[in-house]
Amino acid sequence: MADFDRRTGHPIDNYQSALQSVEITFSTYIGSMVMLREFGAGLVELLGRKMTPLLFMVFKTLLKTGIDAWEPRFHVRQVLIGGDADDLRLGEARFMIEVDWRPRAHLTPPDFTVEGVRTFGLGFYDRGVSIKAAS
């Protein structure tokens, strides 16, 4: 056990804890946490805008920056955009994020040993941010 699920209260492992941390980071508005005003990734501020190639580039950059800044157990390798044209017309975009998994990088002292490559999906929907572990 590494943490507790924020919705159910059940124990979760270290990888699920890191995914939950990423979900919290991406669903938090910058400036909304009282004692940590800089926390967040700036993604929710962009939701609802017209999807253009420039917006996708900004999303990819903010995804990588947000994970690298706030979740030391992950180091982003690449971000891929998924979904078909109909999903994008409806305003639903999905991203596949490939990361180096460093399970002890959050400890003191940090151990940045990579124990594998993991991929997880990230979706932005009208109901919020959703993360699914792919591997």
C-alpha angles and dihedrals in degrees: 000000000000105000145344127266107251093219104040104022091229120138116263132191127251095267093050088048090055091049090050089051091053091049091052091047093052095044096049121094114229108254096023098103107081100212096033107039094169094057117117137056104252094241100116089055088063097050115114096032124122110276110242133157089258091053091051090052090051091048092051091049093048091046092054094042094047094052094044092048101044109023113053093179089071130057112188117235099175144342120218127192117228139183134076130267093266092055091049091049088054090051097251115132126178128198131196113210122197114200142174107245112226105173097184100042093103095058128093111277094027120233109204095189109143112229098184146314119280132188127204135173127236123196132186113208136162088267095053139262122341127191126195124185110229098180 
